[in-house]
Amino acid sequence: MLINSLVIVMRKNKGSILIMEPNPEDREGLADALRRQEYEVHTSGDFVHALEKLRQKDFDCVIVNTYLPGLKGYEAASILRQFSPTTELIMITNDNTRELEAKSRKEAIFYYYVKSPDIEELVLAVNNLFEKLKVGRASNAAYPHKHKKFSQ
C-alpha cells in the first residue's frame, strides 16, 4: 500500500481578534473577511460570552458593536479597558450619531466604523492597526530602555 505523505505548511497568523457583534450575518461575514487576511478570529454575539473568551485568551484587538444586548458598546469598551488595558478596540455601528461617536471615542478606540455593505474599509483599518502594533513591538525590542518604568 502506498502511503502519500502530506506536507502541511502552517502560516503564522497576523494577530488575534475578538468580534463582539449581535447580528450573526454581520459577525460571520466580518470574521470570514478577516480570516482571509490570516488573522485568528473568535466571535461572540454578546458581552457575557465575550468576557469568557477574554478570560481564556489575550486578544490583540476587539471589535465591538455599539449596540450589544443589554449594553452599549462604549460601556463594554470601558469594561474591556479595565479588564485588558493593552487590547486595541475598534467600534462598529449601524446608526451613527454625534453623541454615540463622542462616547465611543472617549474610550480611546483605534477606529470608529459606520457599517456599509463594503467592509474593505474596516479590513483596511484592522490591517493598519496590526501594522502599528508590529512597529510598536519592533520599537520596544530595539529600545527596551525607553519603555521601562524607573522607581524613585
C-alpha positions in Angstrom: 0.0 0.0 0.0 1.4 3.3 -1.0 1.1 6.0 1.6 1.1 9.5 0.5 2.7 11.9 2.8 1.2 15.4 3.2 3.2 18.4 4.0 1.3 20.9 5.9 2.6 24.4 5.9 1.4 26.3 8.9 1.4 30.0 8.4 1.7 32.2 11.4 -1.4 34.3 11.8 -1.1 38.1 11.8 -2.7 38.5 15.2 -5.8 37.7 17.3 -9.2 39.4 17.0 -12.4 39.0 19.0 -15.5 40.2 17.3 -18.5 41.2 19.5 -21.4 41.6 17.1 -25.0 40.6 17.9 -26.0 40.2 14.2 -25.0 36.6 13.1 -24.7 37.5 9.4 -22.5 40.6 10.1 -20.4 38.7 12.7 -19.7 35.8 10.4 -19.2 38.0 7.3 -16.6 40.1 9.1 -14.9 37.0 10.6 -14.6 35.4 7.2 -13.1 38.6 5.7 -10.5 38.8 8.5 -9.7 35.1 8.4 -8.9 35.5 4.6 -6.4 38.1 5.8 -4.8 35.4 8.0 -6.0 36.7 11.4 -7.0 34.4 14.2 -10.6 35.3 14.7 -13.0 34.5 17.5 -16.6 35.7 17.7 -19.3 36.4 20.3 -22.8 37.6 20.0 -22.9 39.2 23.4 -20.7 40.7 26.1 -21.0 37.9 28.6 -19.6 35.3 26.2 -17.0 37.7 25.0 -15.7 38.1 28.6 -15.5 34.3 28.9 -13.3 34.3 25.8 -11.2 37.2 27.1 -10.6 35.2 30.3 -9.3 32.3 28.2 -7.1 34.3 25.8 -5.4 37.6 25.3 -6.5 39.3 22.1 -4.6 42.0 20.2 -7.9 43.6 19.1 -11.5 43.5 20.0 -14.1 44.8 17.5 -17.2 45.9 19.4 -20.6 46.8 18.1 -22.1 49.9 19.6 -25.4 48.1 20.3 -24.9 44.9 22.3 -27.7 43.1 24.1 -28.2 44.9 27.4 -25.2 47.2 27.0 -23.9 50.0 24.8 -20.6 49.4 23.0 -18.9 52.3 24.7 -19.9 50.8 28.1 -18.4 47.5 27.0 -15.3 49.3 25.9 -14.9 50.9 29.3 -15.1 47.5 31.0 -12.8 45.9 28.4 -10.2 48.7 29.1 -10.2 47.7 32.8 -10.1 44.0 32.0 -7.4 44.2 29.2 -5.8 47.6 29.0 -3.4 46.8 26.2 -6.0 45.4 23.8 -6.9 47.7 20.9 -10.5 48.5 20.3 -12.5 49.1 17.1 -16.1 50.3 17.4 -18.6 49.4 14.7 -22.2 50.8 14.4 -25.2 50.8 12.1 -26.5 54.1 13.3 -24.1 56.9 13.7 -24.9 59.8 16.0 -22.6 62.5 17.3 -23.3 61.6 20.9 -22.6 57.9 20.3 -19.4 58.6 18.4 -18.2 61.0 21.1 -18.9 58.5 23.9 -17.2 55.8 21.9 -14.1 57.8 21.0 -13.8 58.8 24.7 -12.8 55.2 25.3 -9.6 55.7 23.3 -10.6 53.4 20.5 -8.4 52.9 17.5 -11.1 53.3 14.9 -14.8 54.1 14.6 -16.6 52.4 11.7 -20.1 53.0 10.4 -21.2 49.8 8.7 -21.6 49.7 5.0 -22.1 46.8 2.5 -18.4 47.0 1.6 -16.3 46.1 4.6 -13.0 46.7 2.9 -12.6 50.0 4.8 -12.9 48.1 8.1 -10.5 45.4 6.9 -8.0 48.1 5.9 -8.4 49.7 9.4 -7.6 46.3 11.0 -4.6 45.9 8.8 -3.4 49.4 9.7 -3.9 48.6 13.4 -1.8 45.5 13.2 0.9 47.3 11.2 1.0 49.9 14.1 1.3 47.1 16.6 4.1 45.4 14.7 6.0 48.7 14.5 5.5 49.3 18.2 6.7 45.8 19.1 9.8 46.4 16.9 10.5 49.7 18.6 10.1 48.1 22.1 12.6 45.4 21.1 15.1 47.8 19.6 14.9 50.3 22.5 13.8 48.4 25.6 15.3 51.0 28.0 12.8 53.6 26.7 9.8 51.5 28.0 11.0 50.6 31.4 9.5 52.3 34.4 12.1 53.6 36.9 11.3 53.7 40.6 12.2 56.8 42.5 
